[in-house]
């Protein structure tokens, strides 16, 4: 298993990464500083949204991401409903929203 950054540090780094590409990103919900899971909502500002959630590759322990709302872009209300459902399940959850017309999540790890 690979060591993990605290959630707050990872969020701050991801915000800097997006800012370096001149892409707006905001913390929609602040979770637990240490162990909160981070959901990333990518909003293409019209043509749909997608939510990404972290998962673990159990072969090597590395972090990867999954398209939590499916392979297709969905409307923003459905993306928000998915996020609200997850918050009810995990109150320590962080939510970042990236506004990018190209739909880039700016994740370095593998996306499934």
N, C-alpha and C positions, 0 to 999 in steps of 0.2 A: 504494500500500500504506500502510495506517495504521500508526503506531508502536504497538508492543505493550509492555505492562508486563512486568517480570520475573515469572516464574511465582510466586515466593514472595510478592511484593507483591500480585498478583492474588488468590492464595489467602487471604491475610490480610484483604483487603478483602471477599471473598465470605463469609468467616466472620463478619465484623462485620455484613454485610447480613442474614445469617440470624439472628444474635443479636438484631438490632434488631426482628425479627419474633417473638422468643421461640421460635425453632425450633432444636433441637439439630443441630449439625454438627460433624464431627470429621475430622481428617486421618487417613485409614486408611493411606496410604502417602505418604511424603515423596519427592519426585523431585528433579531438578536445580533449584537455586535460580533459575537464569537462564532456561533454555530448555525446561524440562520441560513436557510437555503435561498438562493437567488433565482427568481424567475425573470426572464427578459422578454418583454413585449416589444416586438418590432412593428411600428406603425408606418405604413407606406403613405399615409395622409390621403386616403381616398380609395385606392385599389385593394385595401385589405390589411389585416394584421396577422401576426403569427406569434405564438408564445413558445419560448424555448425553456426547457427545464434540465438541470444537471442530472446525470446518472453516472454510475461507476461501471467501468469495464472490469468484469470480474476475472478476466484472464490475467490482467497485469495490474489492476488496481488504479488505473488512470481515470481521470475525469473525462467524460464525453458529454455531449448534449443531445437531447432528443426534441423533435418537433412535437411538443406536448398537445397542440391543438390539431395535429394531423399534417399531412403533406401539402395540403392546399391552403391558400390564404383565406381567411374568414373575415366576417364583418367585425367591427370594433366591439359591438355589444356582446357578441358571442365570446370574443377574447376576454373581455372584462368579466363575463359570467364565469368563465373557466377559472380566472384568477380568484374571484370571490369564493368559489367553491374550495379552492386550494387553501385559502386563508382560514376558512372554517376548520379545515383539517390540521393546519399547522400555523399557529399564531406567531411563530418566530420568523415567518417568511419575509424576504425582501422582494420588492418589485421594482425593476428598472424599465423605463419606457424609452426606446430609441425611436426618433422620428427620422426616417431615411426613405426617400422615394425609391431607392434601389433595393430596399429590404435587407440590408446587411446587418447581421447581429454583432459583427466584430469579435467573434470568438475564435481563439487559436486552436482549441481542441476539436476533435472529430465531432461531426453532427450526424446523427442517425435519423 
